[in-house]
């Protein structure tokens, strides 16, 4: 297990291309003072940083070797064919794998691959990658019968950094007052101290329901006694 210094430097998060952390980074900044140190990693190296300790967590795409790792599946993405805007495949709104027969099919969205796409090849990638690039010279079409791409969050089983649990709470949508969050724990502890500071303190001048009822009955009896004439 590598030495853990993230409580001082922040939480180091990796992500493969196409995964957007904007919402989670905003929520984290609102709740915590520690920084999120975010970096993009390639699909082929998506587990390297977590395994060698240079990353605390990473957003990856399945399938992966899960030995020694915790993994939380998050969502699935549609697979698309990314082609030049004048490619014949753009004539259809949706494609099937059979439509790609006879085409030069690529799966690595590196710069050299995009050059080949402009030359007529078909790049098959998760939709977020094609949509995130937003290139005017390229178009993408969903492949309706292709297996979806699943994104997951992974970290080492032997990493006991408490910030990991906090970030998991943010990703899973737990509120700031969740009982599993650090902020909630601090709040609950403060509330407990406030309640137990003087457990016997209460306004003893306030009558209980029983004493109020007894006072009412006594008052009613006295009024009737005062209004009664002797015979």
Secondary structure, DSSP 8 states (H G I E B T S, - for coil): -----HHHH-EEEEEETT---HHHHHHHHHH-SS-EEEEEE-GGGTTHHHHHTS-SEEEEESS---TTEEEEEEEEE-EEEEEETTSGGGGSSEE-GGGGTTS-EE---SHHHHHHHHTT-EEEEEHHHHHHH--TTEEEEEETTS--EEEEEEEETT---HHHHHHHHHHTT--TT-TTSHHHHHHHHHHHHHHHTTTT---TTS--HHHHHHHHHHHHHHHHHHT----
